Amino acid sequence: MSNDVIRAQEILKEHRESIDRLDAILVYTLGERFKHTQAVGKLKAEHDLPPSDPAREEKQIARLEDLAQRADLDPEFAKAFLKFIIQEVIHHHEKHQDC
């Protein structure tokens, strides 16, 4: 193998190691986020509050779009990602309402 190929493989390995670390950060961060949203769901159920808050959701989506633009991340991807998370949270909150 040429020196260029060897160097490219080293750089690729470094990028992949960074990606693996970032994936771990994402998973642990989502885990922490869901702990808080579970607590919110229980609180809402205890006080007969609705499982979703459309006004807050819209504010969060707008906030995330702004963050995504500043982070040079596709805002549509960020919005779709947050909408997925919000739907999961609402689903969990609805489960608490049924208890």
N, C-alpha and C positions, 0 to 999 in steps of 0.2 A: 504494500500500500504506500501511496505517496504521502509525504508530510502534510499536504493539504487535506487529504482524506482523513488522516489520523487526527489532525487539528479539528476538522469538522465534527468528527465523532466525539471528541472531548467536549466541544461546545454544546453539541446535542445532549450529551449526558448531563452537563451542568443545567441546561434549560429544563430537562426532564426532572431533575432533582428539585429544582425550584417549583415546577408545576406540582410535583407530589407534595411538597410542603404547603403550597397554597391550597391544594385540595383538602388537606388535613385541617387547615385553618377554616376553610369554608364549612366543612362538616361540623367542627366543634362550635363555630359561630352560629350555625343554624340550630344546633342542639340547644345552645344557650338561649337563642331567640324563642324557640318553641317552649322552653321552660316558662318563660315570661308570658307567652300567649296562652299557655295552659292555665296559668294562674289568673289571667284576665278572664278566660272562659269560665272558670269556676266562680269568680267574683260576679260576673254577669248573670250566671245561672242562679246564684244565691239571692240576687236582688232583682230577679225577673227582668233583666235588661236584654234587649235584642242581641242576637249573636253577631250581627254585622253592624258596621257604622259607615255607611256609604260616604258621608262627608269626609271622615278621617281617611278612608281609603283613597279618595280622590286627591287629598292633600299629600298623602304618602307617595302616590304615583307621580305627582308633579315634582315632589322633592327628589325622588329617585331619578327621574329623568334629568333633572338639573345636575345631580351628582354624577350621573353617567356621562353627561356631556363634559363636565370638568375632568372626569377620569379618562376621557377619550375612549369610552365604551359606547357601543351602539345603543341609543336611548330606547329604541323599540325592543331590543333584546332585554334590557333592564326592566322595561315596563311589563313585558310578558312574564319575566321571571318573578317580579313582585306580585303580579296578578295570580300566578300559580300558588305562591306562598300564601297570599291572602285567602284564596279559595280553600286551601288546606286548613288554615286557622279557623275559618268560618265553619268548616266541616267538624272540626274538633269542638268548637263552641256549641254547635248544634247537638253534639253528643252529650255535652254537659247539661244542656237544657232538657234532654230526655231522661236524665237520671232523677 
